[in-house]
Amino acid sequence: MAAPYAAMVMDARNGEVIHSENADTRLHPASLTKMMTLYVVFEAVQNGEITMDTEVTISRKAASEPPSKLGLRAGSKIRLRYLVRAAAIKSGNDAATALGEAISGSEAAFARRMNRTAKALGMSRTTFKNAHGLTESGHLSTARDMTILGRHVLYDYPQYYNLFSRRSADAGIRKVANTNRRFLNAYRGADGIKTGYTRAAGFNLVASAERGSERIIVTVFGGNSTASRNAQVAKLMDLGFNKAPTRMALRKPRKPPYLGPVAPGDGETVIAKNSVPSTKTRAKSIRVVAAAVTKSLRPAARPVPEPELPDALVAELKDDIQNVLAEVQTEEVKEVTETVAKAALVAAAPAAAPVVARGEKAAPDASVKPVVRPKTVVLASARAAEPAQPVVQRETEVVTRISTSGGRHWGINVGRFPSRYAAEKALLKTALAEMTTLDGSLRKVVNGSRGFDANFMGLTREAADLACRRLQARQVTCFMIGPG
């Protein structure tokens, strides 16, 4: 009995559906599932949960998965990057299970994360039960949802997308061939992405091709054979290129927010199985070395764009940031203005306290009042005149007060710089690029004997650890600063 047929053709540039047939029928996705497995792995790597060079220990469960498989042995160790290649190119079921266990500790926990991610992507009729796609009751998806997922893999993680076009690759223990190489070789412009087959599913394929400025994604469920499926996909590809306009404004899909490794209520450890967990220590600072990326994240054939900020936020901060940078360059300043971005860079100070130059004492009758301006908090210090004694002005250290309740006594250091201006500039740039974990922190420049340290303070231990791992994943120097 032939498997049910479903198909969809989409213009990848704007997500417009060109053709569909039974596109919302829930069917067995087979190894198309591995697109989601890999999407979650890419997310975890980008956010510092794990690295491509992490050594993964293969469990008995992973090693016992049926073919197609890489041939992993229980107890052996292999780098994450080789598991990624095996899952993407060879469609190895053992590699997919090992990836899920490496990220979430167990395949069941990883499946829950897959489902959370699917929901965030708008895959409304998909339920995952495993990481590999072998037939399991309730493990179902649709042609529409898999097309949506394929488009997100393409645009959300372009630095890894070229994996799917490789005809073969080194998977650590052996070289593997691409299960989709026939279509890649036969159809002009084809560059991915994933095949799938089980007896219940039939022959499935999500494919993408680019010709000039046009890009089409086609999904087919329920093909009768590899050859007939590829022929049907090619036919639908031609339909897409014939109907799609030559010129079309690119509107990439909205990348879902990073939700972290565990959703509230899952009752699982937040730290991935193969990542380096934080340990309690009385040391004043901790360098997170094991979690840092020491080599480039391969493959990286396509450049990764800088983080994009909402236009409204950029407009709101532009003037204040320029004022901060201008004032930092002047050494003899009596007032220092620091930009306060609502819920973006730092938490609003509950109360502004006067700052007094080091080594000086304010007179008993000195009156100190902060000057408040729109979008800006100005901290000023004043002292009573003492005509009988000469006054020596020392460098004033200005900080913004924030609450340190709830264990917010930790910080991170993002570098040491030759000037206060360079340190302030680095803090602003880092804060703009990493708003998720640094929200509510305090930017502080500390002048030491060797230069100016750029610090973010007022973080919890967990927030500081996560911020450092995320920054190190972007090749940004970072180490934690403990209380004390």
Order of alpha helices (4+ residues) and beta strands (2+ residues): beta-beta-alpha-beta-alpha-beta-alpha-alpha-alpha-alpha-alpha-beta-beta-alpha-beta-beta-beta-alpha-beta-alpha-beta-beta-beta-beta-alpha-alpha-beta-beta-alpha-beta
